[in-house]
Amino acid sequence: MLINNWYVAAKSQQVNREKPLIVRMLGQNFVLYRTPEGEAVCLANTCCHRGGSIGRGELDGAGCIGCGYHGWKFNPQGRCVEIPALGKDAKIPKRARVDSYPVEEHFDWVWVFLGDLEEDERPRIPATEFPEYHDKENWRVVSMEFDADVNWARGHENSLDSAHPAFVHASFGRRSAPEVQIVPLVPNAFMGHNATRQRVPPKRSQISADIAKLVSEKRGKTTASTDSYLAGISHRIDITREGNIRQVTVSARTPVDPYNTRVFAHQARNYLLEEEHDEARREGIRRAYKEDLDVVATVEPKFVPRSMAHQLLVEADQMETAFRKVLIEKVKQGWEIDFDRLQDEGRFRHYSIPSPARRKDPKNWVHPVVPTTFPR
């Protein structure tokens, strides 16, 4: 699991001014809420006092949150502003603070930066890469969120994989046409790559009845454009069928821990725009993801190997190879959490994902930062 990256923590409508929301990412708990002005806030959930869950507390209506154990009140910057047991005139110790993380909202998702990089050093969120989501006149969007008991990197690789549909997906893969078109990868601005390929369309018997009415019996090849992004461990897949029938899926994967992933997905379509067709589209997404997860859950090892030599990748694995190279680069930069050490030492002391405030003021923190597999 990588620090110094953006992750989708929740849907925007899940974060409000009335009740804190606790979410788990990278093996840690965080609390999200909104200030009276509507700004989303994300704090480390573990109080620096005696380890209480801040998210079990209450919002004070002025932008602060009180810990659910002893009422220590923290502002959006993570600083304690009140210790009830000491009275209102008490001097607050400088160490009475928790990490506060940068937040942005795009596509009605709350993105949180879990790391200590300055703004100009952070991976870019692909906020401009999904214009279809905002074009309500010409596109219809369905959304889903679900948990999967697979490793985040394994799941992301599967989404970039153009060779598996022929053998995994009953509704759009064709075993009679498994060959993957080899194309030049094009780097994008988001620490990822694009591959645009053509493939043989599914048989008419594989597609749904409503879509079958929109395409001819003899159809040309389908164009599939896939982009991978580091931020959010996200990707965009743009499928164009005959007659400019398009379907754009954007998904983000948030590691809950090394073994479990939360997936957020939007799918936009420029056909069958009526609401009555939404459930059929959702069912298609559910079926495809289930087929994927059933396969990914059986791969060995459970995590992506640490060396390119430990599995035999071929030319058809272009996107997966490019992703692994980015992943290995970030691991060597000291971004990978040493989860084994964290579990061992975390039995007696809480460790926190570092926030930008630690870069500016590295002293006087109760919770040390999480250990990493390479020195930072």
MARNUZA-963750 format. One record per residue (C-alpha): residue in three letters; x, y, z; residue number from 1. Coordinates in steps of 0.25 Angstrom, whole numbers, plus 5000, padded with zeros to 4 digits. Layout:
<pts>
> residuo	px	py	pz	num
> Ala	X	Y	Z	NUM
...
</pts>
This chain:
<pts>
> residuo	px	py	pz	num
> Met	5000	5000	5000	1
> Leu	5005	5014	4996	2
> Ile	5005	5027	5004	3
> Asn	5007	5040	4997	4
> Asn	4995	5037	4988	5
> Trp	4981	5041	4986	6
> Tyr	4970	5032	4990	7
> Val	4955	5032	4988	8
> Ala	4950	5032	5003	9
> Ala	4935	5033	5001	10
> Lys	4924	5038	4992	11
> Ser	4921	5053	4994	12
> Gln	4907	5050	4999	13
> Gln	4912	5041	5010	14
> Val	4920	5053	5017	15
> Asn	4911	5063	5024	16
> Arg	4911	5074	5035	17
> Glu	4902	5066	5044	18
> Lys	4910	5053	5047	19
> Pro	4924	5048	5045	20
> Leu	4928	5037	5036	21
> Ile	4939	5027	5039	22
> Val	4946	5021	5027	23
> Arg	4957	5011	5027	24
> Met	4969	5013	5017	25
> Leu	4983	5007	5016	26
> Gly	4980	4999	5029	27
> Gln	4977	5012	5037	28
> Asn	4964	5018	5041	29
> Phe	4960	5033	5037	30
> Val	4949	5042	5040	31
> Leu	4942	5051	5030	32
> Tyr	4932	5062	5032	33
> Arg	4928	5076	5027	34
> Thr	4930	5089	5033	35
> Pro	4918	5099	5034	36
> Glu	4923	5104	5020	37
> Gly	4922	5091	5014	38
> Glu	4937	5088	5013	39
> Ala	4940	5073	5014	40
> Val	4950	5070	5025	41
> Cys	4959	5057	5027	42
> Leu	4966	5055	5040	43
> Ala	4973	5043	5046	44
> Asn	4963	5036	5054	45
> Thr	4971	5032	5066	46
> Cys	4972	5042	5077	47
> Cys	4986	5046	5082	48
> His	4981	5045	5097	49
> Arg	4977	5031	5100	50
> Gly	4974	5025	5086	51
> Gly	4959	5028	5086	52
> Ser	4952	5028	5073	53
> Ile	4950	5043	5069	54
> Gly	4939	5039	5059	55
> Arg	4930	5034	5070	56
> Gly	4929	5048	5075	57
> Glu	4921	5060	5071	58
> Leu	4922	5072	5062	59
> Asp	4921	5085	5070	60
> Gly	4914	5093	5058	61
> Ala	4927	5102	5057	62
> Gly	4936	5093	5049	63
> Cys	4942	5085	5060	64
> Ile	4940	5070	5065	65
> Gly	4940	5065	5079	66
> Cys	4947	5051	5082	67
> Gly	4936	5041	5086	68
> Tyr	4944	5036	5098	69
> His	4948	5049	5106	70
> Gly	4943	5060	5097	71
> Trp	4956	5066	5093	72
> Lys	4952	5075	5082	73
> Phe	4960	5077	5069	74
> Asn	4959	5087	5058	75
> Pro	4960	5084	5043	76
> Gln	4975	5086	5043	77
> Gly	4976	5074	5054	78
> Arg	4980	5083	5066	79
> Cys	4973	5081	5079	80
> Val	4966	5094	5083	81
> Glu	4959	5089	5096	82
> Ile	4961	5078	5107	83
> Pro	4948	5078	5115	84
> Ala	4955	5071	5127	85
> Leu	4964	5082	5129	86
> Gly	4954	5093	5127	87
> Lys	4952	5104	5117	88
> Asp	4964	5113	5121	89
> Ala	4974	5101	5121	90
> Lys	4987	5103	5112	91
> Ile	4986	5093	5101	92
> Pro	4999	5085	5099	93
> Lys	5006	5086	5086	94
> Arg	5006	5071	5084	95
> Ala	4991	5071	5085	96
> Arg	4989	5069	5070	97
> Val	4986	5059	5060	98
> Asp	4988	5058	5045	99
> Ser	4979	5066	5035	100
> Tyr	4979	5062	5021	101
> Pro	4977	5070	5008	102
> Val	4963	5068	5002	103
> Glu	4957	5070	4988	104
> Glu	4944	5066	4982	105
> His	4942	5061	4967	106
> Phe	4931	5053	4961	107
> Asp	4924	5054	4974	108
> Trp	4935	5046	4981	109
> Val	4943	5051	4993	110
> Trp	4958	5049	4989	111
> Val	4968	5050	5001	112
> Phe	4983	5051	5000	113
> Leu	4989	5042	5010	114
> Gly	5004	5046	5011	115
> Asp	5013	5058	5014	116
> Leu	5017	5063	5000	117
> Glu	5015	5078	4997	118
> Glu	5004	5081	4987	119
> Asp	5013	5083	4975	120
> Glu	5019	5069	4978	121
> Arg	5006	5061	4978	122
> Pro	5001	5052	4967	123
> Arg	4990	5059	4959	124
> Ile	4976	5055	4961	125
> Pro	4970	5052	4947	126
> Ala	4959	5063	4949	127
> Thr	4958	5067	4935	128
> Glu	4958	5053	4929	129
> Phe	4943	5050	4931	130
> Pro	4935	5061	4924	131
> Glu	4924	5051	4921	132
> Tyr	4920	5051	4936	133
> His	4916	5066	4935	134
> Asp	4909	5065	4922	135
> Lys	4895	5062	4927	136
> Glu	4889	5065	4913	137
> Asn	4896	5055	4905	138
> Trp	4901	5045	4915	139
> Arg	4894	5036	4926	140
> Val	4902	5032	4938	141
> Val	4900	5020	4947	142
> Ser	4909	5018	4960	143
> Met	4913	5007	4969	144
> Glu	4922	5005	4981	145
> Phe	4926	4991	4987	146
> Asp	4936	4984	4995	147
> Ala	4945	4973	4989	148
> Asp	4954	4963	4997	149
> Val	4965	4965	4987	150
> Asn	4978	4972	4987	151
> Trp	4977	4986	4981	152
> Ala	4989	4985	4971	153
> Arg	4984	4972	4966	154
> Gly	4970	4977	4964	155
> His	4976	4989	4957	156
> Glu	4984	4981	4948	157
> Asn	4972	4973	4944	158
> Ser	4965	4985	4939	159
> Leu	4976	4989	4930	160
> Asp	4977	4975	4924	161
> Ser	4972	4973	4910	162
> Ala	4975	4958	4909	163
> His	4966	4953	4920	164
> Pro	4952	4957	4914	165
> Ala	4952	4946	4904	166
> Phe	4953	4936	4916	167
> Val	4946	4943	4927	168
> His	4935	4951	4922	169
> Ala	4923	4944	4917	170
> Ser	4915	4956	4912	171
> Phe	4926	4963	4903	172
> Gly	4938	4953	4902	173
> Arg	4941	4944	4890	174
> Arg	4949	4932	4892	175
> Ser	4950	4931	4877	176
> Ala	4957	4944	4876	177
> Pro	4967	4945	4888	178
> Glu	4978	4952	4881	179
> Val	4982	4966	4887	180
> Gln	4986	4977	4878	181
> Ile	5000	4982	4881	182
> Val	5000	4997	4881	183
> Pro	5009	5008	4885	184
> Leu	5007	5012	4900	185
> Val	5005	5027	4901	186
> Pro	5009	5033	4915	187
> Asn	4998	5042	4921	188
> Ala	4999	5054	4930	189
> Phe	4995	5046	4942	190
> Met	5007	5036	4945	191
> Gly	5000	5026	4935	192
> His	4998	5022	4921	193
> Asn	4988	5020	4910	194
> Ala	4986	5009	4901	195
> Thr	4975	5010	4889	196
> Arg	4972	4996	4883	197
> Gln	4962	4990	4873	198
> Arg	4956	4977	4876	199
> Val	4946	4968	4870	200
> Pro	4932	4971	4876	201
> Pro	4924	4961	4884	202
> Lys	4914	4952	4877	203
> Arg	4900	4957	4876	204
> Ser	4895	4946	4885	205
> Gln	4905	4951	4896	206
> Ile	4899	4965	4897	207
> Ser	4886	4970	4903	208
> Ala	4873	4971	4895	209
> Asp	4872	4986	4897	210
> Ile	4887	4988	4891	211
> Ala	4884	4978	4880	212
> Lys	4874	4987	4875	213
> Leu	4884	4998	4873	214
> Val	4894	4991	4865	215
> Ser	4894	4983	4852	216
> Glu	4896	4968	4850	217
> Lys	4910	4970	4843	218
> Arg	4918	4980	4852	219
> Gly	4931	4986	4851	220
> Lys	4942	4985	4861	221
> Thr	4940	4991	4875	222
> Thr	4950	5002	4879	223
> Ala	4955	5001	4894	224
> Ser	4963	5013	4900	225
> Thr	4969	5010	4914	226
> Asp	4976	5020	4923	227
> Ser	4983	5017	4936	228
> Tyr	4985	5027	4946	229
> Leu	4993	5027	4959	230
> Ala	4984	5036	4967	231
> Gly	4972	5027	4973	232
> Ile	4978	5015	4967	233
> Ser	4968	5019	4956	234
> His	4966	5016	4941	235
> Arg	4957	5020	4930	236
> Ile	4952	5011	4919	237
> Asp	4945	5017	4907	238
> Ile	4938	5007	4898	239
> Thr	4932	5011	4885	240
> Arg	4923	5002	4877	241
> Glu	4918	5003	4863	242
> Gly	4910	5016	4861	243
> Asn	4918	5024	4872	244
> Ile	4911	5016	4883	245
> Arg	4920	5019	4894	246
> Gln	4921	5014	4909	247
> Val	4931	5021	4918	248
> Thr	4935	5015	4931	249
> Val	4943	5021	4942	250
> Ser	4947	5014	4954	251
> Ala	4956	5016	4966	252
> Arg	4962	5006	4976	253
> Thr	4964	5009	4991	254
> Pro	4972	4999	4999	255
> Val	4965	4996	5012	256
> Asp	4977	4988	5015	257
> Pro	4986	4979	5007	258
> Tyr	4975	4968	5006	259
> Asn	4963	4977	5003	260
> Thr	4959	4988	4994	261
> Arg	4948	4997	4993	262
> Val	4944	5000	4978	263
> Phe	4936	5013	4974	264
> Ala	4931	5013	4959	265
> His	4923	5022	4950	266
> Gln	4919	5018	4936	267
> Ala	4914	5028	4926	268
> Arg	4906	5024	4913	269
> Asn	4902	5032	4901	270
> Tyr	4891	5022	4897	271
> Leu	4878	5018	4904	272
> Leu	4878	5030	4913	273
> Glu	4864	5027	4920	274
> Glu	4865	5024	4934	275
> Glu	4858	5011	4932	276
> His	4870	5005	4926	277
> Asp	4879	5008	4938	278
> Glu	4877	4995	4945	279
> Ala	4881	4987	4933	280
> Arg	4894	4995	4932	281
> Arg	4896	4993	4947	282
> Glu	4894	4978	4946	283
> Gly	4904	4978	4935	284
> Ile	4914	4985	4943	285
> Arg	4912	4975	4955	286
> Arg	4913	4963	4946	287
> Ala	4926	4968	4940	288
> Tyr	4932	4971	4953	289
> Lys	4928	4958	4960	290
> Glu	4935	4951	4948	291
> Asp	4947	4959	4950	292
> Leu	4948	4957	4965	293
> Asp	4945	4942	4965	294
> Val	4958	4941	4956	295
> Val	4967	4951	4963	296
> Ala	4963	4944	4977	297
> Thr	4970	4932	4972	298
> Val	4983	4937	4967	299
> Glu	4996	4934	4974	300
> Pro	5003	4941	4980	301
> Lys	4992	4950	4986	302
> Phe	5001	4962	4984	303
> Val	5008	4967	4972	304
> Pro	5022	4962	4971	305
> Arg	5033	4971	4975	306
> Ser	5042	4967	4963	307
> Met	5038	4968	4948	308
> Ala	5045	4954	4947	309
> His	5036	4947	4957	310
> Gln	5025	4945	4946	311
> Leu	5026	4944	4931	312
> Leu	5020	4956	4925	313
> Val	5018	4957	4910	314
> Glu	5016	4968	4900	315
> Ala	5001	4967	4902	316
> Asp	5003	4971	4916	317
> Gln	5007	4985	4912	318
> Met	4998	4993	4922	319
> Glu	5001	4984	4933	320
> Thr	5016	4984	4931	321
> Ala	5015	4999	4931	322
> Phe	5007	5000	4944	323
> Arg	5017	4990	4951	324
> Lys	5029	4999	4947	325
> Val	5022	5011	4953	326
> Leu	5018	5003	4966	327
> Ile	5033	4998	4967	328
> Glu	5038	5013	4965	329
> Lys	5029	5018	4977	330
> Val	5033	5006	4986	331
> Lys	5047	5010	4984	332
> Gln	5044	5024	4987	333
> Gly	5039	5020	5001	334
> Trp	5024	5021	4999	335
> Glu	5021	5006	5002	336
> Ile	5015	5004	5016	337
> Asp	5023	4992	5023	338
> Phe	5010	4986	5028	339
> Asp	5016	4974	5035	340
> Arg	5025	4983	5043	341
> Leu	5013	4992	5046	342
> Gln	5004	4980	5051	343
> Asp	5015	4976	5060	344
> Glu	5019	4989	5066	345
> Gly	5005	4995	5065	346
> Arg	5000	4985	5076	347
> Phe	5006	4995	5086	348
> Arg	5007	5009	5079	349
> His	4998	5015	5069	350
> Tyr	5005	5019	5056	351
> Ser	4999	5030	5047	352
> Ile	5000	5033	5032	353
> Pro	5008	5045	5031	354
> Ser	5001	5058	5027	355
> Pro	5007	5071	5020	356
> Ala	5007	5078	5034	357
> Arg	5018	5068	5038	358
> Arg	5027	5073	5027	359
> Lys	5026	5088	5032	360
> Asp	5027	5084	5047	361
> Pro	5033	5070	5049	362
> Lys	5034	5070	5064	363
> Asn	5024	5069	5075	364
> Trp	5015	5058	5070	365
> Val	5010	5047	5079	366
> His	5008	5037	5068	367
> Pro	5020	5033	5059	368
> Val	5018	5031	5044	369
> Val	5016	5018	5038	370
> Pro	5028	5010	5035	371
> Thr	5032	5008	5020	372
> Thr	5039	4997	5013	373
> Phe	5050	5006	5007	374
> Pro	5056	5018	5015	375
> Arg	5049	5031	5012	376
</pts>
